[in-house]
Amino acid sequence: MKDDFFPCADLREIGKRYGTPSFVYFLEPMKRRCLEIKQLFQERLKISFAVKSNPNTALLAELKESFDYLDISSIAEGVWARKAGYEMGDCSFTGPAKRRFELL
């Protein structure tokens, strides 16, 4: 399977080499898409990535320059963000049911 979004992917070969299921990320198209959005909206829009959608710290670290902020909803997600090289000032702490110590 090759196309513009999956530029060098032969997913069958990846499956044979690494086994299935496997998580395969195509970073350059993701980075390119973020850059296009940033150029289009300039300072009127900031990109925030929800760690809940994929807490893979290697992925978060690789895409650090593409995101303006991370959206974290738990202390664990904050730990993953820190491991990926983000400062807490780069994160928004959202979601329901926060305990008092989490907010202080």
C-alpha positions as CSV (number, residue, x, y, z in Angstrom):
1,M,0.0,0.0,0.0
2,K,1.7,3.2,-1.1
3,D,0.1,6.6,-1.7
4,D,0.8,10.3,-0.8
5,F,0.0,9.9,2.9
6,F,1.9,6.6,3.3
7,P,5.0,7.5,1.2
8,C,7.2,4.5,1.8
9,A,4.9,2.0,3.4
10,D,4.6,-1.6,2.4
11,L,2.5,-2.5,5.4
12,R,2.6,-6.2,4.6
13,E,6.4,-6.1,4.9
14,I,6.2,-4.2,8.1
15,G,3.8,-6.8,9.4
16,K,6.2,-9.6,8.4
17,R,9.2,-7.9,10.0
18,Y,7.6,-6.7,13.3
19,G,4.6,-8.9,13.6
20,T,1.0,-7.9,13.9
21,P,-0.7,-6.0,15.3
22,S,1.9,-3.2,15.0
23,F,1.7,0.5,15.4
24,V,3.0,2.3,12.4
25,Y,3.4,6.1,12.4
26,F,4.1,8.2,9.3
27,L,5.7,11.2,10.9
28,E,6.6,13.3,8.0
29,P,3.0,13.6,6.7
30,M,1.9,14.4,10.3
31,K,4.6,17.1,10.7
32,R,3.8,18.5,7.2
33,R,0.1,18.8,8.0
34,C,0.8,20.6,11.3
35,L,3.1,23.0,9.5
36,E,0.5,23.7,6.8
37,I,-2.1,24.5,9.5
38,K,0.3,26.7,11.3
39,Q,1.2,28.6,8.1
40,L,-2.5,28.9,7.2
41,F,-3.7,30.3,10.5
42,Q,-0.4,31.9,11.7
43,E,-0.9,33.2,15.3
44,R,-4.7,32.9,15.2
45,L,-4.6,29.2,16.0
46,K,-2.5,27.0,18.2
47,I,-2.3,23.2,17.8
48,S,-3.0,21.2,20.9
49,F,-2.6,17.4,20.9
50,A,-4.7,15.2,23.3
51,V,-2.3,12.8,25.0
52,K,-5.3,10.6,25.7
53,S,-5.5,9.8,22.0
54,N,-1.9,8.4,22.0
55,P,0.4,8.6,25.0
56,N,3.4,7.1,23.2
57,T,6.2,9.2,24.6
58,A,8.5,8.5,21.6
59,L,5.7,9.8,19.3
60,L,5.1,12.8,21.6
61,A,8.8,13.7,21.6
62,E,9.2,13.3,17.9
63,L,6.2,15.6,17.2
64,K,7.2,18.2,19.9
65,E,8.0,20.9,17.4
66,S,4.7,20.3,15.6
67,F,2.4,20.9,18.6
68,D,2.0,24.2,20.5
69,Y,0.5,22.5,23.5
70,L,-0.5,19.1,24.9
71,D,-3.9,18.5,26.4
72,I,-3.6,16.2,29.5
73,S,-6.4,14.8,31.6
74,S,-4.6,13.0,34.3
75,I,-1.4,13.0,36.3
76,A,-0.2,10.0,34.3
77,E,-0.6,11.9,31.1
78,G,1.4,14.7,32.7
79,V,4.2,12.3,33.5
80,W,4.2,11.0,29.9
81,A,4.3,14.6,28.7
82,R,7.4,15.3,30.9
83,K,9.1,12.2,29.7
84,A,8.6,13.4,26.1
85,G,10.3,16.7,27.0
86,Y,7.3,19.0,27.5
87,E,7.1,21.5,30.3
88,M,3.9,21.7,32.3
89,G,3.5,25.3,30.9
90,D,3.1,23.6,27.5
91,C,0.1,21.6,28.8
92,S,-3.5,22.2,29.5
93,F,-5.0,20.1,32.3
94,T,-8.6,19.4,31.4
95,G,-11.4,17.0,32.0
96,P,-13.9,16.2,34.8
97,A,-13.5,14.9,38.2
98,K,-10.3,16.6,39.3
99,R,-9.2,16.1,42.9
100,R,-8.2,19.1,45.0
101,F,-4.5,18.1,45.1
102,E,-4.5,17.9,41.2
103,L,-5.6,21.5,40.9
104,L,-3.2,23.0,43.4
